[in-house]
Amino acid sequence: MHNSHESLAQTVTGRPLEVGILLFPGVEVLDFAGPFEVFSVASRVAARDGLLGHPAFRVTTVAATPEPVAARHGLHVVPGAAFGEHPALDLLIVPGGVVSQPLEDAATLGWIGENAGRAAITASVCTGAFLLAKLGLLDGLTATTHWEDLDDLRASFPALEVIGSVPFVDHGKLLTSAGISAGIGMSLHLVGRVLGLAAAKATARQMQYDWDADARS
């Protein structure tokens, strides 16, 4: 495993990076599907462009059980793996949505805490920041979330410095992003950290996503 997030750019030259994206009841669809698409397309683009001799990323959705998960708005998703049945993660993505279930579920919180401790990078999308905050992972750091939930995050976790009007906040090992589609921009930023800015721009272009690579906290 990795001692530093800075090792990922070196690690990916030797093997694919394992990306795990949490699923839970009420998860916002684009919160998990956006990062899933970014890392998957980045791997395809990197292969097309001959950047590596192997896939850059392997992306797995992970839930408490192998049963279909009822995401927000009625979309049912079959997770790629259950807790404890996935590869060791290099990048952990914690999406948001209606987070009342995972906030009160010891198994989910335990899984996040365990994998955040092992992964080189942990990143939240939208109200996924509440899950990282509940585990104390963001104490003393600046963080962001969906604009509608900024005041609630401040009130619930006074140890955080909660900021708005930014697409994401990057503390190296820990990132938080704003609402829903902001997870796409944050994921492209992470692709840039690992594979370089040109690869991130090529991924955004392949997705036909209007990305401002300079937008950050």
Summary of the structure (lengths in Angstrom):
residues: 217
radius of gyration: 15.9
end to end distance: 28.3
largest distance: 48.2
contacts: 772
relative contact order: 0.17
helix: 41%
strand: 18%
